[in-house]
Structure formats: structure tokens, C-alpha cells
């Protein structure tokens, strides 16, 4: 059997953003005792909110500024099963950002074994409260700068 373990903390010391951890609850599992696939999307949202808090501009702050960021698409590739009581480490990375759209990558691993569980991507845009697309670069340069700083950090 192929060894799928990875060093989840490799390179983390140089990152300012700490991975998000999720301890799997019983209600997140199905009849087979395996985490239902829909829960991974929730964990991605939790990790994305944590990323934004760590970068200094929470989603709550964006909402107070009347900015919303809906999900445009989600892709998940399930590598191995997650079960009740596992702790999953979710590393997030801003892979694309242009002021109008944002792409976040997620790597989910088992905290105990380091085994890769899931790879995922979510794409988002930015809208005002009326639902009209906005450019953070033009309308909210302080937020735009924070997102670009995160991309620069990830590429180092």
C-alpha cells in the first residue's frame, strides 16, 4: 500500500497563518461511520473564516463594510476517509486574487497520522449589499492590500 502520509507542518514555521483544526463530531458522520461529504464544505468555510481573521480582516468586518463574498464554485477531491473523533488539519492558501475574485486552496490532513484526506478549492467574488460586483482594489484598498500580502507570503 502506498504511503500517503505527509509532513503537515513542513514549511509552516515560515508562514504567519496557522492551519485550522477541526475535531470531527459524531453528527457529521453517516450510517457507515464516515464523515458525510457535505461537511467538508462547512470545514472549508470555517478554515476560510479563520484565515481572514488571522490576516487581520475578518468576514464580520467585511460584512460591516457591506461587502459580501459568495461562493462561485467548490471542488473537492476526497483522498481517504475521515471518521468520528479524527482531528483534521486544514491548511489554506490564497492561490489567486485580482481584487474582484478570490481562489482559496485547502489541504486537509489527519493530525495524528499526517495522511492526506482531501484537497479542495473554492472560488469567490465580492459584491456590495445590492448584489453588484465590486473591485476591492478600487473600493476598499486596505482589504485589497491584505489579500495581496497573503498571496506574496504564500509564494515565498
N, C-alpha and C positions, 0 to 999 in steps of 0.2 A: 504494500500500500504506500502510495506516495506521501511523503512528509509535507504537510501543508502548513506547518507552524511557521510563524513569522515573528520577528522581534518587534513587538508593537511599540516599544519605546525608543527604537533606533532613530536617532536624529531629533528626538523630542526636546532634548536639552537646548537646542538652538532655537526652538520655537517659543514664542511668547504665549501661544494658545495651548492650553492643556486639553487633552482628549476628554470627551464627555463619557461618563459611565452610567450604564443602566442595569439595574438588578431586575431580572425577569420575574414578573408576578404570575401566580397561578392562573388568574383570569385571562392572561394573554395567550394561553395555550389552547389547543384544540383537543378533540377526543383522543388523539394519539399521544398527547403529552408534549407536542411540539408547538413552538410559537406559531400562531396564525400569521400568515404572510402580511396581512394588513397592518400589523403592529410595527413592522419595520419603518413604515412611512411615518408613523407617530414618533418613533425614536429619532428619525431624521429631523423632524421638526424640533424636537427637544434639543438635539445637538446643534441645530442651526441657531436657535434662540440663545443657547449658551455661548456659541461663537460670537454672536453680536454683542452680548453682554461683556464678554472678555475683551472685545475690540473697543469698548467704550461707548457704544451707541446701541442700546437695547431696542428690541422691536417695540416695546412700550413707548419709548421715546420717539420712535418713528411715527407711531400712531398718534401721539400727542402733537406731532408736527403735521398731522393729517396726510401721512404717506402710508399707503398700503402696498403690500408686496405679494400678490397672489402667485400660486404655483402654476407654471405653464406646462410643465411636464415632469414626470418622475420615471426613472429607470432603475430597476433592482435586479441584481444577479445574485441568486442565492447559491452559496458555495457549499455550506454544510448546515446541519440543523442546530437550532437553539432550543433549549429545554428550560422548564421551570427551574428557577433558582440560579441559573447561569448569570454571570455578570459580563456584560458586553461593553467593550471599549470602542467608542466611536470617534474616529479621527475625522475632522472636517478640513476641507481645503477649498478656498475660492479659486476655481480654475479659470473662470472668465468673468470679466466685468467691464462694461463700457459706459456706465452711467445710466443706461436705460434697462439693460438686462444683466442678470447675475446667474452664474452657474456654480453650484456647490457640489463637491465630490465627498463621498463618505466611504470610509473603510471600517467595517465592523469586525472585531476580533474577540475571541474568548479571552477574558482576563487571565484565567488560570493557565490555559494551555498555549495561548498565542495563536490558536488556529483561526484562519480566515473564515468568517461566517458569511459575510455579504459585502458586495461592492455596489455602490449606488450613486446616482446623480440626480439633482433636482435643478430645474431652471425656473427663474422668477423674473418678473418685471416690476416696475414701480409705477403706481397710479396715485392720483390725488383722490380725495374723498368723492368726487363726482365720477370717478372711474375713467378719467382721461390719463393717458400715458404722460409721464413726466421724465425729464432728464435730471438726475441728481447733480450732475456736473454743472448745469445752469441754475437750477432752483435751490439746491442745497449743497454748496461746495464743501462744507465741513464734513458732511456724511460721505460725499464722493471721495474725499481725501482719505478717510478711514478705510473704505473698501479698497482703494488703490494701494494703500500701505500694506494691507493684508496680502494682496497679490504679490507685492515686492518681497515681503517676508517669506512667502512660500517658495519663491523661485530662487532664493539664496542658496 
